[in-house]
Amino acid sequence: MEIFSNARIVLADGVLHGAVVVEDGRIAAVETAGPAGLDLDGDFLLPGVVDLHTDNLERQVLPRSNARWPSRSAMLAHDSHCAAAGITTVFDALCLGDLGLEQARVQTFEEGVADLRFFSGTGLLKTEHFLHLRCELPAPEMPELLRRAIDDPLVRMVSLMDHSPGTGQYADLERYEKMRVADGYSPAEITEAVALMQANRAAYHDENRKFVLELARARGIPAASHDDRTIEEVARNQAEGITISEFPVTMAAARAARGAKMANIAGAPNIVRGGSHSGNVGAMDLIRAGLVDALASDYVPAAMLEAAFRVFAEGVLDLPAAVALVTSGPAAMAGLTDRGRIAPGMRADLVRVRVHEGTPVIRAVWREGMRVA
């Protein structure tokens, strides 16, 4: 048994000064005055963060352009980043299909799945990992990659992606081209890549979309849309059984998804940076409108808790509701009923946080009662 005492415990409906008792990796009790234990010195004690979408592994695999890192080493670095950010459950969003100027993602997918299988059950990973398969609909190789992975028990979510220039997140083609120039590509390279991506979209998008949805439906795996822009896109998604709108890029799409009883995921980096890096709707504006059910780290694991505390600091939500965006909200969306809240019987996934001059500082992280960071 372990006792975490003198903590400000963030519960589903308030903040309680008291103690949390942990036995056999589960929360046994939450008390206002419990026996002495590990004194948390008045720090906040939060549920472990649940991240439904992170591309962070890609950044560990390619820390510099053309400098690919050994895959298992990259996986361990990614795992440590997540734990240090207070993430105790992570969905590794691996991309099925290479597009245009972003090559080698198929290799990252194949090695990532193999590495998770290698480490699964060893107890060596700090964070519990699941797979979120990002299916690039314009990619001709995507269906075969999906066939090879869809029956892995680690797969808990699929999303339908289309990063073709001129649609979704990159609807503004001129802005897209400027971004790629800033990445170091020549105008000729960009023109060639855009033409190829748009041709592949016309050839494969609809057929691949149908294929992904059929496989997900047959296996009972939640399907998410991605970068929804219009009311019409959302209506089609609902009609085809999609239950999650991931990173809607307009207020209209987010409202339509809510009206269709779909759950909305927004990007935590969008909040920390103060807006979208692609010029789309601000996540804070979506939260103010009551349209966000969960935040995801997207490409910065540390953004999760910082975003939650910023939502609270700006008075948009109270602390329990802000914390729920990165804990119970995503847990419920993924059907993980044993985590995301501090309550008796739940997993003892816990994060100790102290706010120093407005900045949340993670001081310790426990997964099922075992310290991992």
Secondary structure, DSSP 8 states (H G I E B T S, - for coil): -EEEEEEEEE-SS-EEEEEEEEETTEEEEEESS----EE-TT-EEEE-EEEEEE-HHHHHH-SBTTB---HHHHHHHHHHHHHHTTEEEEEEEEEES-BTTB-SHHHHHHHHHHHHHHHTTSS--SSEEEEEEEEETT-TTHHHHHHHHTT-TTEEEEEEE---TTSGGG--HHHHHHHHHHTT--HHHHHHHHHHHHHHHHHHHHHHHHHHHHHHHHHT--EEEES--SHHHHHHHHHTT--EEES-SSHHHHHHHHHTT-EEEEEHHHHHHTS-TTS---HHHHHHTT--SEEE-BT-TTHHHHHHHHHHHTTSS-HHHHHHTTTHHHHHHTT-TTSSS-STTSB--EEEEEEETTEEEEEEEEETTEE--
